[in-house]
Amino acid sequence: MQLEIITPDKELFKGEAKSVTVPGVDGSLGFLDHHAPLITVLKAGEVQVKLPGGKEERFPVKGGVVEVSDNKVIVLAE
């Protein structure tokens, strides 16, 4: 799936991801390829990204919104 993590200042990440875990307001949410469409609010925490090849990256966020649609995840983070 394609992933974009964007803050008001810059783009933190843009590329291919095997899985994405975000800190939703009602608990942690995980996304894999072809996840059902979803829009939800994020709380403070970490966005965890598993990349092809097994590497993992983490991005701290203070909150924001995540949208999942057409095998693409967009995180608009604070």
QUICORGI-V428486 format. One line per field, one symbol per residue. phi: phi as a letter, one per 40 degrees, with the letter a starting at -180 (. if undefined). Layout:
phi->???
This chain:
phi->.cbbbbbccaccaaicbcabbbcccbhcbbbbdgccdabacbbcibcbbccdggcbbbbcbciibbbbafgbbbbcbc
